[in-house]
Amino acid sequence: MSAFYSGAPRFLRLGWFRSGLFWRTFFLLSVLTTLSMASWIGMINMVQRGPQVQQTAELVVSVVTITKAALTHSAPELRRELLFELVSNEGIRILPLEPDDKIEPPPSTPNMAEIAALVREKLGEDTRFSRRVNGVAGFWISFNIDGDKYWLMLERDRLMGLTRVQWIGWASVVGVLSVLGAALISSLVNLPLARLTAAARAIAQGERPAPLPEKGSKEIIQANRSFNQMVEDLAQVEKDRAVILAGISHDLRTPLARMQLEVEMANLSQDAREGMQSDIAQMDAIIGQFLDYAKPTESATFTAVDMSEMLAEIGREAGRIPNMRVHCEIEPNVQVLGNAIDLRRVINNVIENARRYARTPGEDHTEIDIACHVKSTGHGRRAVITLADHGPGVPEDQIAQLLKPFTRLDTARGQANGAGLGLAIVERVLTRHNAQLSLRNREGGGLVVQLALPLAA
């Protein structure tokens, strides 16, 4: 496919042509219809030209011959009445040909040249043709009666087929109908794919889509049936994972609780007891991180969450932690759509990450700024939450590594707590909330974590 695009004309490489299958199908069908219409019109014109020229020449010769015979053999006192009858009923006018007549030559088209040649073969080489005589438009032919010359005028509508305007009109009607048909066909062709895309997007956002209709062509039925089966399998996997997570939480934390009790009751020195208690707490925290990372977030649990109130409360709680200083700049009444528990976990994970690894250089405390505002982003209006610390920051080439699970930077490897899942959990939860996460270094030192959450309706 890439080779096709690289060798295609420029108009086929435009973004709109590649952006959607509907427009691509519509464009190709329109081009095909236009070429077919042009070929059809050309073929009709070629096939119809000869018979039309022959028919027009025969009609002209017949009218002139009959009119000439009628005038020749009619009584002189009845000729005026005969001329009036020809004008009123047949649209034929007979006028004497005068030397000072103002004559406009007929159009110089291939058809007219052939018609004139055929007519002159029957009526004589001195037959003249004109499209306008003395300002009167029509199809004018000259003829002789006993040495006197006359003009015979026929209405053009009797001789010509469809005019250019009529051809354009009919072509426009057919073209509009063809374009509408192309749009309808493109819609029908792309409808199953659009449904499949919407269902896949719903799965990516943590929703369970309605089953796709298993009807249509054999390929569509098979694709939709396979997709529906995949959705059922994913739902079963989610149920099994929930059961496994519950079992892990119970089976691992129960022995830890017993170990904690045994440590309390054992005859150990204070340093040994505190060391073992710290190890048990670390194991419990790591298990909690694993469970948080693997825990699914159901979109059915999403509600309107007052992010302003939540951030203010989290800021107050973080400010009570020893050696933590928190500055808040929060716009009031910012409502987002999401799971309140998971969003609180996200903010706490970021703050905890800053507390552990972002102590202000030269100070004995960690300083963090919390801001929340509603802004216009590339995804529409969003609640933009900014968490910025004043620590040493992160090397630019290692910022992307922060979001990978089980990855810890060299500066954090000496830390005892955690499994390297803090920011990975943040990204996982935000993805299920259809939110965006970005990391960058702060001017003056420190790391900036920015979240863009969809607003509640």
C-alpha positions in Angstrom: 0.0 0.0 0.0 2.9 2.4 0.8 4.3 1.7 -2.7 0.9 2.7 -4.2 0.9 6.0 -2.4 4.5 6.8 -3.2 3.8 6.3 -6.9 0.3 7.8 -7.0 -0.5 11.3 -8.4 -0.4 14.2 -5.9 -4.2 14.4 -5.6 -4.3 10.8 -4.5 -1.6 11.4 -1.8 -3.7 14.2 -0.1 -4.6 13.7 3.5 -8.3 13.8 3.0 -8.1 10.9 0.5 -6.2 8.8 3.0 -8.2 9.9 6.0 -11.3 7.9 5.5 -12.5 4.9 3.6 -15.8 6.6 2.9 -14.2 9.5 1.0 -11.8 7.1 -0.8 -14.7 4.9 -1.9 -16.9 7.9 -2.8 -14.1 9.5 -4.9 -13.3 6.3 -6.8 -16.9 5.6 -7.5 -17.4 9.2 -8.7 -14.4 9.0 -11.0 -15.6 5.7 -12.4 -19.1 7.1 -12.9 -17.8 10.2 -14.6 -15.6 8.2 -17.0 -18.5 5.8 -17.8 -20.8 8.8 -18.6 -18.2 10.4 -20.8 -17.6 7.1 -22.6 -21.3 6.6 -23.0 -22.0 10.1 -24.4 -19.1 9.8 -26.8 -20.3 6.4 -28.0 -23.9 7.6 -28.4 -22.6 10.7 -30.3 -20.5 8.5 -32.7 -23.3 6.0 -33.3 -26.0 8.5 -33.7 -24.2 11.1 -35.8 -24.5 9.3 -39.2 -28.2 8.4 -38.9 -29.0 11.8 -37.6 -27.3 13.6 -40.5 -29.0 11.3 -43.0 -32.4 11.8 -41.4 -32.0 15.6 -41.2 -30.9 15.9 -44.9 -33.8 13.7 -46.1 -36.3 15.8 -44.0 -35.0 19.0 -45.5 -35.1 17.6 -49.1 -38.6 16.3 -48.5 -40.0 19.5 -47.1 -38.5 21.6 -49.9 -39.6 19.3 -52.6 -43.2 19.0 -51.3 -43.4 22.7 -50.7 -42.1 23.5 -54.1 -44.5 21.1 -55.7 -47.5 22.5 -53.8 -46.7 26.1 -54.8 -46.1 25.1 -58.4 -49.3 23.2 -58.9 -51.6 25.3 -56.8 -53.9 28.0 -58.3 -52.5 31.5 -58.1 -55.5 32.8 -56.0 -54.9 30.0 -53.5 -51.2 30.5 -52.9 -51.6 33.1 -50.2 -53.9 30.8 -48.3 -51.4 27.9 -48.8 -48.5 30.1 -47.4 -50.5 31.0 -44.4 -51.4 27.3 -43.8 -47.7 26.3 -44.0 -46.7 29.0 -41.5 -49.5 28.3 -39.0 -49.6 24.5 -39.1 -46.1 23.4 -40.2 -43.9 26.3 -39.1 -42.6 26.7 -42.7 -42.1 30.2 -44.0 -41.6 31.0 -47.7 -40.0 34.4 -48.6 -38.6 35.7 -51.9 -34.8 35.7 -52.0 -33.6 39.3 -52.5 -30.0 40.3 -53.5 -29.8 42.7 -50.5 -30.9 40.1 -47.9 -28.7 40.1 -44.8 -27.5 36.5 -44.5 -25.6 34.8 -41.7 -23.8 31.6 -42.7 -24.8 28.3 -40.9 -22.6 27.0 -38.0 -19.4 25.4 -39.3 -19.9 22.0 -37.6 -19.1 18.6 -39.1 -22.8 17.7 -39.0 -23.9 20.9 -40.9 -21.3 20.4 -43.6 -22.4 16.8 -44.2 -26.1 17.8 -44.2 -25.4 20.6 -46.7 -23.5 18.2 -49.0 -26.4 15.7 -49.0 -29.0 18.4 -49.6 -27.1 19.9 -52.6 -26.9 16.5 -54.2 -30.7 16.4 -54.4 -31.6 20.1 -54.8 -28.7 21.4 -56.8 -25.3 22.9 -56.1 -26.7 26.5 -56.0 -28.7 25.7 -52.9 -27.8 28.1 -50.1 -28.1 27.7 -46.4 -28.3 30.3 -43.6 -29.1 30.4 -39.8 -30.4 34.0 -39.9 -31.9 36.0 -42.7 -32.7 39.7 -42.1 -32.5 39.1 -38.4 -34.9 36.2 -38.3 -33.4 33.0 -36.9 -34.2 29.6 -38.3 -32.9 26.9 -40.7 -33.0 28.7 -44.1 -32.7 26.9 -47.5 -32.9 28.4 -50.9 -34.8 26.9 -53.9 -36.0 27.9 -57.4 -39.4 28.0 -59.0 -39.4 28.9 -62.7 -36.2 30.9 -62.3 -37.4 32.8 -59.2 -35.4 32.3 -56.0 -37.1 31.8 -52.6 -36.1 31.2 -49.0 -37.7 28.3 -47.1 -37.4 28.5 -43.3 -37.8 25.5 -41.0 -37.9 25.8 -37.2 -34.7 24.4 -35.7 -36.5 22.3 -33.2 -37.8 20.1 -36.0 -34.3 19.4 -37.3 -31.9 19.2 -34.4 -31.7 16.6 -31.7 -30.8 17.6 -28.2 -29.1 21.0 -27.9 -25.8 21.5 -26.0 -27.8 23.1 -23.1 -30.1 20.1 -23.0 -27.1 17.7 -23.1 -25.5 19.6 -20.2 -28.8 19.6 -18.3 -29.3 15.8 -18.7 -25.7 15.2 -18.0 -26.0 17.3 -14.8 -29.1 15.4 -13.7 -27.4 12.0 -14.3 -24.2 13.3 -12.6 -26.1 14.4 -9.5 -27.9 11.1 -9.3 -24.6 9.2 -9.8 -22.9 11.2 -7.0 -25.8 10.5 -4.7 -25.7 6.8 -5.6 -21.9 6.8 -5.0 -22.5 8.4 -1.6 -25.2 5.8 -0.7 -23.0 2.9 -1.9 -20.0 4.2 0.0 -22.1 4.6 3.2 -23.4 1.0 2.8 -19.9 -0.3 2.2 -18.4 1.5 5.1 -21.2 1.1 7.6 -20.1 -2.3 8.9 -16.5 -1.0 9.3 -17.7 2.1 11.1 -19.7 -0.1 13.5 -16.6 -2.3 14.1 -14.5 0.8 14.7 -16.9 2.3 17.2 -17.1 -1.0 19.0 -13.3 -1.4 19.2 -13.1 2.2 20.5 -15.6 1.4 23.2 -13.5 -1.6 24.3 -10.4 0.6 24.4 -12.3 3.0 26.7 -13.3 0.2 29.1 -16.9 -0.2 27.9 -18.6 -3.3 26.6 -20.2 -2.5 23.3 -23.5 -4.0 22.0 -23.1 -7.1 19.8 -22.6 -6.3 16.2 -25.3 -7.4 13.8 -24.5 -10.7 12.2 -26.1 -10.0 8.8 -25.0 -8.8 5.4 -22.3 -10.4 3.2 -20.5 -13.6 4.2 -17.3 -11.7 5.0 -19.1 -9.1 7.2 -21.0 -11.9 9.1 -17.8 -13.7 9.8 -15.9 -10.6 10.9 -18.8 -9.4 13.2 -19.3 -12.9 14.6 -15.5 -13.2 15.4 -15.6 -9.7 17.0 -18.6 -10.6 19.1 -16.9 -13.8 20.2 -13.8 -11.8 21.1 -15.9 -9.4 23.2 -17.4 -12.4 25.1 -13.9 -13.9 25.7 -12.6 -10.5 27.0 -15.5 -10.2 29.4 -14.8 -13.7 30.6 -11.1 -12.9 31.0 -12.1 -9.8 33.1 -14.3 -11.9 35.3 -11.5 -14.5 35.8 -9.0 -11.8 36.5 -11.3 -10.2 39.1 -11.5 -13.6 40.8 -7.7 -14.1 40.6 -7.1 -10.6 42.0 -9.4 -11.3 44.9 -7.6 -14.6 45.6 -4.2 -13.0 45.4 -5.1 -10.3 47.8 -6.5 -12.8 50.3 -3.9 -15.5 49.9 -0.9 -13.2 50.1 -2.0 -10.7 52.7 -3.2 -13.3 55.1 0.3 -14.7 55.6 1.7 -11.2 55.9 -0.8 -10.5 58.6 0.3 -13.6 60.5 3.9 -12.6 60.0 3.1 -9.1 61.4 1.5 -10.7 64.5 4.4 -13.1 65.0 6.9 -10.2 64.8 4.9 -8.4 67.4 4.8 -11.4 69.7 8.4 -12.5 69.1 11.2 -11.7 71.5 13.2 -9.5 69.2 15.3 -6.4 69.6 13.7 -3.1 68.7 15.9 -2.7 65.5 15.1 -6.2 64.3 11.4 -5.8 64.9 11.3 -2.4 63.1 13.3 -3.9 60.2 11.0 -6.9 59.8 7.9 -4.6 60.1 9.3 -2.4 57.4 9.9 -5.4 55.1 6.4 -6.6 55.7 5.0 -3.1 55.0 7.0 -2.9 51.8 5.7 -6.3 50.6 2.2 -5.2 51.4 2.7 -2.0 49.4 4.1 -3.9 46.5 1.2 -6.3 46.4 -1.1 -3.3 46.5 0.7 -1.7 43.5 0.4 -5.0 41.6 -3.4 -5.1 42.3 -3.9 -1.5 41.4 -2.1 -1.9 38.1 -4.1 -5.1 37.2 -7.4 -3.8 38.5 -9.9 -2.9 35.7 -11.8 0.4 35.6 -15.4 -0.1 34.5 -16.8 2.9 32.6 -20.2 2.0 34.2 -18.8 3.4 37.5 -18.0 6.8 36.0 -19.9 9.7 37.6 -19.5 13.5 37.8 -16.6 14.1 40.2 -15.9 17.5 41.7 -12.2 17.6 41.0 -11.8 21.0 42.6 -12.9 19.7 46.0 -10.9 16.5 45.6 -7.7 18.3 44.8 -8.2 20.7 47.7 -8.7 17.9 50.1 -5.7 15.9 48.8 -3.6 19.1 49.0 -4.6 19.6 52.7 -3.8 15.9 53.5 -0.4 16.1 51.7 0.4 19.3 53.5 0.1 17.5 56.9 2.8 15.0 55.8 6.2 15.9 57.5 8.6 17.6 55.2 5.9 18.3 52.5 4.9 21.8 51.3 1.9 22.1 49.0 0.8 25.1 47.0 -2.7 25.0 45.4 -4.2 27.1 42.6 -7.5 25.4 41.9 -10.4 26.7 39.8 -13.7 26.1 41.6 -16.5 23.8 40.5 -14.5 21.8 38.0 -16.5 18.7 37.3 -15.0 15.7 35.5 -16.4 12.3 34.4 -14.7 9.4 36.0 -14.3 7.0 39.0 -13.6 9.1 42.1 -11.6 6.3 43.8 -9.3 5.7 40.8 -8.8 9.5 40.2 -7.9 10.0 43.9 -5.4 7.1 43.6 -3.9 8.7 40.5 -3.3 12.1 42.3 -1.9 10.4 45.4 0.5 8.2 43.3 1.9 11.3 41.7 2.3 13.1 45.0 3.8 10.1 46.6 6.2 9.7 43.7 7.3 13.4 44.2 7.6 12.9 48.0 10.0 10.0 47.5 12.2 11.2 44.6 11.7 15.0 44.2 13.1 16.6 47.4 14.0 20.2 46.8 17.9 20.4 46.3 19.5 21.9 49.4 16.4 21.6 51.5 15.0 19.0 53.8 11.5 19.1 52.4 9.6 18.4 49.2 7.6 21.2 47.5 4.8 20.5 45.1 2.4 22.9 43.2 -1.1 21.7 42.4 -3.1 23.6 39.8 -6.5 22.9 38.1 -8.1 24.9 35.3 -10.6 24.3 32.5 -8.8 24.8 29.1 -9.2 24.1 25.4 -6.9 21.3 24.2 -6.6 19.3 21.1 -9.3 17.0 22.4 -11.8 19.8 23.2 -12.3 21.6 26.5 -10.8 19.6 29.3 -10.0 19.9 33.0 -6.2 20.3 33.0 -4.5 19.3 36.3 -0.9 20.2 36.8 1.3 18.7 39.5 4.8 20.2 39.5 7.6 19.5 42.1 10.8 21.5 42.7 13.1 18.5 42.7 16.1 17.7 40.5 13.9 16.7 37.5 14.5 13.8 35.1 17.0 13.6 32.3 15.2 14.3 29.0 16.2 11.0 27.5 14.7 9.1 30.4 11.3 10.8 30.7 9.6 8.3 28.5 10.9 5.5 30.7 8.9 6.7 33.7 5.7 5.4 32.3 6.9 1.9 31.7 5.9 -0.7 34.3 8.5 -2.2 36.6 11.0 0.5 35.4 12.9 2.7 37.9 15.4 5.3 37.2 19.0 5.1 38.5 18.2 7.8 41.1 15.4 5.6 42.5 17.1 2.2 42.5 18.5 2.8 46.0 15.0 3.4 47.4 13.5 0.4 49.2 9.8 1.0 48.6 7.8 0.4 45.5 8.0 -1.8 42.4 8.2 0.9 39.7 4.5 0.9 39.0 3.5 4.4 40.3 3.3 6.4 37.1 2.4 3.2 35.1 -0.7 2.9 37.2 -1.4 6.6 36.6 -1.2 6.2 32.8 -3.3 3.0 32.9 -6.1 4.6 34.8 -6.1 7.7 32.7 -6.2 5.7 29.5 -9.4 4.1 30.7 -10.8 7.5 31.5 -10.1 8.8 28.0 -7.7 11.3 29.5 -4.2 12.4 28.4 -1.0 12.3 30.5 2.1 14.3 29.7 5.5 14.7 31.5 8.1 17.4 31.1 10.8 19.1 33.1 9.9 22.3 34.9 11.8 25.5 34.3 14.0 26.0 37.3 14.1 22.3 38.2 11.6 19.7 38.9 9.1 17.4 37.0 5.7 18.5 35.7 2.9 15.9 35.5 -0.1 17.2 33.5 -3.4 15.4 33.3 -6.2 16.4 30.9 -9.6 14.9 31.9 -12.9 15.0 30.1 -15.5 17.3 31.6 -18.7 16.0 33.0 -21.8 17.0 30.9 
